[in-house]
């Protein structure tokens, strides 16, 4: 019997190592499904909510810093402080036992997150003083959800394809409508 190695986390199906099975990351189980993932789903949702709160705070703080030292200087400082924080977490805590040595095995496009991070910090810091925190954040959320729906539907970056549905279309239209109401009522 041939040994089949375990799937390589994070690799798209077309880039699975030779000799191994192709792998596509599966999504979390639904509300009625059993298992550890189903039990942890509320924790994941709370984590996502906390992330959204942190993003709104971060954008506001970055904008305030940018007003004092300049947009690009603030973007640089945010990334220096963030890099130091992540470095300390990796070195001083057992939070993530990843393998940085495998960096050369990742698809090239997965490294674009660093460039996107600079764009995100700068664009958010620029838009918040112009629009206000609530409107800018709402526009950001509409764009994030739209892009996420496209990524899900196409199954990009090795993720399992999750089909676009009419319910999701209605949700997007309601979200966009709410964003427009906030924009035009201010």
Buried (B, 14 or more C-beta within 10 A) or exposed (E): EEEEEEBBEBBBBEBBEEEBEEBBBEEEBEEEEEEEBBEEBEEEEEEEEEEBEEBBEBBBBBBEBBEEEEBEEBBBBBBEEEEEEEEEEBEEEEEEEEEEEEEEEEBEEBEEEEEEBBEBBBBBBBBBBEBBBEBBBBBBBBEEBEEEBEBBBEBEEBBEEBEBEEEBEEEBEEBBEEBEEBBEEE
